[in-house]
Amino acid sequence: MLLLNMAKSSSVARLEQKIKRLHTLIDVNSLISSSLNLDQILENVMTISKQVMNADASSLMLIDEKTSELVYQVALGSVGEKLKQEFRLKMGQGIAGTVAQEGQPLLIADVYTHPKFFRGHDEATGYRTRSMIAVPLKVRDRITGIAQVINRLDGEVFDEDDLELFIALCSMAAIAIENAKMHRSLMERQRLVKDMEFARTVQESFLPQHAPKVVNYTFSSHYTPAQEVGGDFYDFIPLDAARTGIVIGDVSGKGVPAALYMAKLGSDLRTLAFTEKNPAAAMGRLNDLLVERSRRGMFATLLYLELDSGTDRISMANAGHLPPLIRRAGGTVEKVSGTGGAPLGILKGMQFGQDTTALAPGDIVVLYTDGIVEAMNAREELYGFDRLEDVVRTGPAEPDALRAAIIAGVNRFTGLSQQHDDMTLVCFGTLQER
């Protein structure tokens, strides 16, 4: 009877212990699930682990997806900050690396007897690790990190009951951490979407709203932004009764930086177009301004023309941009390569050449960015210069209709393929009948 009562008493004690730990897990789950802030969850998980497991120290490491190394996110205890600042572990290195690599928890009474124990931590910090539990953090069989508790405060070693409790705690923690990481990723994507919307607004606000009115000339333009905002731009600058500045360019980079760079560049050029004597001089001064304030290694290609409707001549300076095409009234196509220069914003003191070309009634000038010639189809073939020249040669003999024919040709070529770069096109020409 005495043995029976002792057995019952032991069973009741174990049951009470399990119930207590179950309540603990419920409380823990409620606490770590109360936030979607990743840093806060990581801190909560290891603070709770240290308390519940009656441990002297606890730590949590996540796998760096770029390097596959284990990186300390939280390290609580007397030497925690030193561990976070100085140590990373490779997969398979030490007990933590072994648990992360093999995906199985380890309960170790004396780590110095374990062949995988990495003594470097203790040697560098002066801490003495004795007993340890290390558990992988798993989400749908994918290991994202490990958590560990070290040295019971009562001097005892961790046992199987401790291991069972810590595994359950880490299982809940892994899910909470993954949810927080997904939330952070979603917030980042939403921020990027807002940045892209802002960049697109900035970019489009600096584009001309109407074609210029120039005697004996007609203008047509097209701008299609890519899904990721780039830095294409064009502009028409009325200089005087006879002269009109025509600009097309492409800023390196994407998003907000490219849009802001483009906006400032366009504003500067509008000023310089009036203060400098010709396109080449304006280009040189603009380049120096961009170099002086360059902070991100950004640059721009730019083509700046001045059209004189009184003399039917265009004067042109080119800073690394694609050469314009001229469709002559007789049907031939000329590529105006001329004396180009390097892109803007790279090297101060650059000198730019200038070319002058006469236009006859019926001639059409075609300006474009690389989004046109580098448009790609499903077979990853580029639209290319040859196709563009063919359309310019055989297309309608009127700027607006030719612009539409070029864009239609590019769209037929690319089909449903995603557009990776802005497409900008400007066509202008002289009237055949005056």
C-alpha positions as CSV (number, residue, x, y, z in Angstrom):
1,M,0.0,0.0,0.0
2,L,2.8,2.4,0.8
3,L,4.5,1.7,-2.5
4,L,1.2,2.2,-4.3
5,N,0.7,5.6,-2.5
6,M,4.2,6.6,-3.4
7,A,3.7,5.7,-7.0
8,K,0.4,7.7,-7.1
9,S,2.1,10.6,-5.5
10,S,4.9,10.5,-8.1
11,S,2.4,10.3,-10.9
12,V,0.4,13.2,-9.5
13,A,3.6,15.3,-9.2
14,R,4.5,14.6,-12.8
15,L,1.0,15.4,-14.0
16,E,1.0,18.7,-12.0
17,Q,4.4,19.5,-13.5
18,K,3.1,18.8,-17.1
19,I,0.0,21.0,-16.4
20,K,2.2,23.8,-15.1
21,R,4.4,23.6,-18.1
22,L,1.4,23.5,-20.4
23,H,0.1,26.7,-18.8
24,T,3.6,28.2,-19.2
25,L,3.6,27.4,-22.9
26,I,0.1,29.0,-23.3
27,D,1.4,32.1,-21.6
28,V,4.5,32.1,-23.7
29,N,2.6,31.7,-26.9
30,S,0.3,34.6,-26.0
31,L,3.3,36.8,-25.3
32,I,5.5,36.1,-28.3
33,S,2.4,36.2,-30.6
34,S,1.4,39.7,-29.4
35,S,3.8,41.5,-31.7
36,L,4.8,41.5,-35.3
37,N,8.0,43.4,-34.6
38,L,10.8,41.0,-35.4
39,D,13.4,42.5,-33.0
40,Q,10.9,42.6,-30.2
41,I,9.8,38.9,-30.8
42,L,13.4,37.7,-30.8
43,E,14.1,39.5,-27.5
44,N,10.9,38.2,-26.0
45,V,11.6,34.6,-27.0
46,M,15.0,34.5,-25.4
47,T,14.0,36.4,-22.3
48,I,11.2,34.0,-21.7
49,S,13.4,31.0,-22.5
50,K,16.0,32.1,-20.0
51,Q,13.3,32.5,-17.3
52,V,11.2,29.4,-18.0
53,M,14.3,27.2,-18.3
54,N,15.9,28.6,-15.2
55,A,19.0,29.3,-17.3
56,D,22.0,31.5,-16.7
57,A,22.2,32.4,-20.4
58,S,20.3,32.1,-23.6
59,S,20.9,32.9,-27.3
60,L,19.2,32.8,-30.6
61,M,20.9,32.7,-34.0
62,L,19.3,33.0,-37.4
63,I,20.8,31.8,-40.7
64,D,22.1,34.5,-43.0
65,E,20.6,33.6,-46.3
66,K,23.5,35.2,-48.2
67,T,26.4,33.5,-46.4
68,S,24.6,30.5,-44.8
69,E,26.2,31.5,-41.5
70,L,24.6,31.5,-38.1
71,V,24.4,35.1,-36.8
72,Y,23.6,36.0,-33.2
73,Q,20.3,38.0,-33.0
74,V,19.9,37.8,-29.2
75,A,22.4,36.7,-26.6
76,L,21.4,37.1,-23.0
77,G,23.8,36.7,-20.2
78,S,27.0,38.2,-18.8
79,V,28.9,37.9,-22.1
80,G,26.0,38.2,-24.6
81,E,27.0,41.5,-26.2
82,K,30.6,40.2,-26.9
83,L,29.2,37.1,-28.6
84,K,26.9,39.2,-30.8
85,Q,29.7,41.5,-31.9
86,E,32.5,39.1,-32.5
87,F,31.1,35.7,-33.5
88,R,29.5,34.0,-36.5
89,L,29.3,30.2,-37.0
90,K,29.4,28.3,-40.1
91,M,27.0,25.4,-40.7
92,G,28.4,22.4,-38.9
93,Q,30.7,24.4,-36.7
94,G,30.3,23.9,-33.0
95,I,27.1,22.6,-31.3
96,A,24.9,25.3,-32.8
97,G,26.2,24.8,-36.3
98,T,25.7,21.0,-36.0
99,V,22.1,21.4,-34.8
100,A,21.4,23.8,-37.7
101,Q,23.0,21.5,-40.2
102,E,21.4,18.2,-39.0
103,G,18.1,19.6,-37.8
104,Q,18.1,17.6,-34.5
105,P,18.1,19.0,-31.0
106,L,20.9,18.3,-28.6
107,L,20.8,17.9,-24.8
108,I,24.3,17.9,-23.4
109,A,25.1,17.5,-19.7
110,D,28.8,18.6,-20.1
111,V,29.7,20.4,-23.3
112,Y,33.4,19.9,-22.8
113,T,33.0,16.2,-23.4
114,H,31.2,16.8,-26.7
115,P,33.3,16.5,-29.8
116,K,31.5,19.4,-31.6
117,F,31.8,21.9,-28.8
118,F,33.4,25.2,-30.0
119,R,35.6,26.4,-27.1
120,G,36.4,29.7,-28.8
121,H,33.4,31.3,-27.2
122,D,34.5,30.5,-23.6
123,E,38.2,31.3,-24.4
124,A,37.3,34.7,-25.8
125,T,34.8,35.7,-23.1
126,G,36.0,33.9,-19.9
127,Y,32.6,32.3,-19.5
128,R,32.3,28.6,-18.5
129,T,29.7,26.7,-20.4
130,R,28.6,23.4,-18.8
131,S,25.1,22.1,-19.6
132,M,23.3,23.1,-22.7
133,I,20.2,22.5,-24.8
134,A,20.3,23.6,-28.5
135,V,17.1,23.3,-30.6
136,P,16.7,24.1,-34.3
137,L,14.0,26.6,-35.3
138,K,11.9,25.0,-38.0
139,V,9.1,26.2,-40.2
140,R,7.6,23.6,-42.5
141,D,10.8,21.5,-42.2
142,R,13.0,24.4,-43.2
143,I,15.6,25.4,-40.6
144,T,15.8,29.1,-40.1
145,G,18.1,29.2,-37.0
146,I,18.7,27.7,-33.6
147,A,18.0,28.7,-30.0
148,Q,19.9,27.5,-27.0
149,V,19.8,27.8,-23.2
150,I,23.0,27.4,-21.1
151,N,23.7,26.4,-17.5
152,R,20.9,25.9,-15.1
153,L,20.9,28.5,-12.3
154,D,20.5,25.8,-9.6
155,G,23.7,24.1,-10.7
156,E,21.9,21.0,-12.0
157,V,22.1,19.8,-15.6
158,F,19.3,20.1,-18.1
159,D,17.2,16.9,-18.3
160,E,14.7,15.3,-20.8
161,D,11.8,17.3,-19.3
162,D,13.7,20.5,-19.9
163,L,14.4,19.4,-23.5
164,E,10.7,18.6,-24.1
165,L,9.7,22.0,-22.8
166,F,12.3,23.9,-24.8
167,I,11.4,22.1,-28.0
168,A,7.8,23.1,-27.6
169,L,8.8,26.7,-26.8
170,C,11.1,26.8,-29.9
171,S,8.4,25.4,-32.1
172,M,6.0,28.3,-31.2
173,A,8.9,30.8,-31.4
174,A,9.9,29.7,-34.9
175,I,6.3,30.3,-36.2
176,A,6.1,33.7,-34.5
177,I,9.5,34.7,-35.9
178,E,8.6,33.6,-39.4
179,N,5.3,35.6,-39.2
180,A,7.3,38.7,-38.1
181,K,9.8,38.2,-41.0
182,M,6.9,38.0,-43.5
183,H,5.4,41.1,-42.0
184,R,8.7,43.0,-42.2
185,S,9.0,41.9,-45.8
186,L,5.5,43.0,-46.6
187,M,6.1,46.4,-45.0
188,E,9.3,46.8,-47.0
189,R,7.5,45.9,-50.3
190,Q,4.7,48.5,-49.4
191,R,7.4,51.1,-48.7
192,L,9.0,50.3,-52.1
193,V,5.7,50.6,-53.8
194,K,5.2,54.1,-52.3
195,D,8.7,55.0,-53.3
196,M,8.0,53.9,-56.8
197,E,4.8,55.9,-56.9
198,F,6.5,59.0,-55.7
199,A,9.4,58.5,-58.2
200,R,6.9,58.1,-61.0
201,T,5.0,61.2,-60.0
202,V,8.3,63.2,-59.9
203,Q,9.4,61.8,-63.2
204,E,6.1,62.5,-65.0
205,S,5.7,65.9,-63.5
206,F,8.8,67.1,-65.4
207,L,7.7,65.8,-68.8
208,P,6.1,68.2,-71.3
209,Q,2.3,68.3,-71.1
210,H,1.9,69.6,-74.7
211,A,3.9,69.6,-77.9
212,P,5.6,72.9,-78.8
213,K,4.0,75.1,-81.4
214,V,6.7,75.9,-84.0
215,V,6.1,77.4,-87.4
216,N,6.3,74.8,-90.2
217,Y,7.1,72.0,-87.7
218,T,5.1,69.3,-86.0
219,F,6.1,67.3,-82.9
220,S,5.0,64.0,-81.4
221,S,6.3,62.2,-78.3
222,H,5.8,58.9,-76.5
223,Y,6.8,57.9,-72.9
224,T,6.0,54.5,-71.4
225,P,7.5,53.9,-67.9
226,A,8.7,50.5,-67.0
227,Q,7.3,48.7,-63.9
228,E,10.4,49.8,-62.0
229,V,10.8,53.5,-62.5
230,G,13.9,54.5,-64.4
231,G,15.3,57.8,-65.4
232,D,14.1,58.5,-69.0
233,F,13.1,62.1,-69.7
234,Y,12.6,64.5,-72.6
235,D,11.7,68.2,-72.8
236,F,11.0,71.0,-75.2
237,I,12.5,74.4,-74.3
238,P,11.1,77.5,-76.1
239,L,14.2,79.7,-76.4
240,D,12.9,82.5,-78.7
241,A,10.6,83.0,-81.6
242,A,12.7,80.8,-83.9
243,R,14.7,78.5,-81.7
244,T,13.4,75.5,-79.7
245,G,15.5,73.3,-77.4
246,I,14.8,69.6,-77.7
247,V,16.1,67.2,-75.0
248,I,16.1,63.5,-74.5
249,G,18.1,61.5,-72.0
250,D,18.4,58.6,-69.6
251,V,19.6,58.7,-66.0
252,S,21.4,55.6,-64.6
253,G,19.7,53.8,-61.8
254,K,16.1,53.3,-60.8
255,G,13.5,54.6,-58.4
256,V,13.5,57.7,-56.3
257,P,17.2,58.5,-56.7
258,A,17.0,58.4,-60.5
259,A,13.8,60.4,-60.6
260,L,15.3,63.2,-58.3
261,Y,18.5,63.2,-60.3
262,M,16.6,63.6,-63.5
263,A,14.4,66.4,-62.1
264,K,17.4,68.4,-61.0
265,L,19.3,67.7,-64.3
266,G,16.3,68.9,-66.3
267,S,15.9,72.0,-64.2
268,D,19.6,72.9,-64.6
269,L,19.5,72.3,-68.4
270,R,16.5,74.6,-68.8
271,T,18.5,77.4,-67.1
272,L,21.7,76.7,-69.1
273,A,19.9,76.6,-72.4
274,F,19.3,80.3,-72.0
275,T,22.6,81.3,-70.4
276,E,25.0,79.4,-72.6
277,K,25.8,80.3,-76.2
278,N,25.1,76.9,-77.8
279,P,24.3,73.2,-77.0
280,A,27.9,72.2,-76.6
281,A,28.6,74.9,-74.0
282,A,25.4,74.1,-72.1
283,M,26.4,70.4,-72.1
284,G,29.8,71.2,-70.7
285,R,28.5,73.4,-67.9
286,L,25.8,70.9,-67.0
287,N,28.4,68.1,-66.8
288,D,30.5,70.1,-64.4
289,L,27.5,70.8,-62.2
290,L,26.5,67.1,-62.1
291,V,30.1,66.0,-61.2
292,E,30.3,68.6,-58.4
293,R,27.2,67.2,-56.6
294,S,27.5,63.6,-57.5
295,R,27.1,61.4,-54.4
296,R,25.9,58.0,-55.7
297,G,28.0,57.5,-58.7
298,M,25.0,58.3,-60.9
299,F,25.4,59.6,-64.5
300,A,23.2,60.4,-67.5
301,T,23.2,60.1,-71.2
302,L,21.8,63.2,-72.9
303,L,21.1,64.5,-76.4
304,Y,20.4,68.2,-76.7
305,L,19.4,69.8,-79.9
306,E,18.5,73.4,-80.8
307,L,16.1,73.7,-83.7
308,D,16.1,77.0,-85.6
309,S,12.9,77.1,-87.6
310,G,14.0,80.2,-89.4
311,T,17.0,78.5,-91.0
312,D,15.7,74.9,-90.8
313,R,18.9,73.7,-89.1
314,I,19.5,71.7,-85.9
315,S,22.6,72.1,-83.8
316,M,23.3,69.1,-81.6
317,A,25.5,68.1,-78.6
318,N,25.6,64.4,-77.5
319,A,26.7,63.1,-74.2
320,G,26.8,59.3,-74.7
321,H,23.3,59.1,-75.9
322,L,22.0,57.0,-78.8
323,P,22.4,58.8,-82.2
324,P,19.3,60.4,-83.7
325,L,17.9,59.2,-87.0
326,I,16.8,61.5,-89.8
327,R,14.3,60.2,-92.3
328,R,14.8,62.3,-95.4
329,A,11.8,63.2,-97.6
330,G,13.2,61.0,-100.3
331,G,12.9,57.9,-98.0
332,T,16.6,57.5,-97.0
333,V,17.6,57.2,-93.3
334,E,20.7,58.9,-91.8
335,K,22.2,58.0,-88.4
336,V,23.7,61.3,-87.0
337,S,26.6,60.0,-85.0
338,G,28.6,63.2,-85.2
339,T,31.1,64.2,-82.5
340,G,29.6,62.7,-79.3
341,G,31.0,62.8,-75.8
342,A,31.0,60.7,-72.6
343,P,27.9,60.5,-70.4
344,L,27.3,63.4,-68.0
345,G,28.4,63.4,-64.4
346,I,31.5,61.2,-64.6
347,L,34.5,63.5,-65.3
348,K,34.7,67.2,-64.8
349,G,36.0,69.5,-67.5
350,M,34.7,67.4,-70.4
351,Q,34.5,69.2,-73.8
352,F,31.6,68.4,-76.1
353,G,31.5,68.7,-79.8
354,Q,28.6,70.1,-81.8
355,D,27.1,69.1,-85.1
356,T,24.8,71.1,-87.3
357,T,22.5,69.5,-89.8
358,A,20.1,71.1,-92.3
359,L,16.5,69.9,-92.6
360,A,14.4,70.0,-95.8
361,P,10.6,70.0,-96.1
362,G,9.3,66.5,-95.3
363,D,12.3,65.4,-93.2
364,I,11.6,63.8,-89.8
365,V,14.0,63.5,-86.9
366,V,13.7,60.5,-84.5
367,L,15.1,60.6,-81.0
368,Y,14.8,57.6,-78.7
369,T,16.1,55.9,-75.6
370,D,17.6,52.4,-75.1
371,G,14.2,51.1,-73.9
372,I,13.2,51.1,-77.6
373,V,16.2,49.3,-79.2
374,E,16.7,47.0,-76.1
375,A,13.1,45.9,-75.9
376,M,13.1,42.1,-75.6
377,N,10.8,39.4,-76.7
378,A,10.0,36.0,-75.2
379,R,13.1,34.5,-76.9
380,E,15.2,37.1,-75.3
381,E,16.0,38.8,-78.6
382,L,16.5,42.5,-78.8
383,Y,14.4,44.7,-81.0
384,G,17.6,46.4,-82.1
385,F,18.7,49.3,-84.4
386,D,18.0,47.5,-87.6
387,R,14.3,47.0,-86.9
388,L,14.0,50.6,-85.8
389,E,15.6,51.9,-88.9
390,D,13.4,49.7,-91.1
391,V,10.2,51.2,-89.5
392,V,11.6,54.7,-89.8
393,R,12.5,54.1,-93.5
394,T,9.2,52.5,-94.5
395,G,6.8,54.1,-92.0
396,P,4.4,57.0,-92.5
397,A,5.9,60.3,-93.6
398,E,4.4,62.3,-90.8
399,P,5.9,62.6,-87.2
400,D,2.8,61.5,-85.2
401,A,2.0,58.6,-87.5
402,L,5.6,57.5,-87.6
403,R,5.8,57.7,-83.8
404,A,2.7,55.4,-83.6
405,A,4.2,53.0,-86.1
406,I,7.4,52.7,-84.2
407,I,5.7,51.9,-80.9
408,A,3.3,49.5,-82.5
409,G,6.3,47.7,-84.1
410,V,8.0,47.4,-80.7
411,N,4.9,46.1,-79.0
412,R,4.3,43.5,-81.7
413,F,7.9,42.3,-81.3
414,T,7.8,42.0,-77.5
415,G,4.3,40.6,-77.2
416,L,3.5,39.9,-73.6
417,S,7.1,40.1,-72.4
418,Q,7.6,42.3,-69.4
419,Q,9.0,45.7,-70.0
420,H,12.3,46.2,-68.1
421,D,13.1,49.8,-69.1
422,D,11.4,53.0,-69.9
423,M,10.6,53.6,-73.6
424,T,10.8,57.2,-74.7
425,L,10.5,58.5,-78.3
426,V,10.4,62.0,-79.8
427,C,9.6,62.6,-83.5
428,F,9.5,66.0,-85.1
429,G,9.7,67.2,-88.7
430,T,9.2,69.9,-91.2
431,L,6.0,70.3,-93.2
432,Q,6.2,69.2,-96.8
433,E,4.0,72.0,-97.9
434,R,4.6,75.5,-96.6
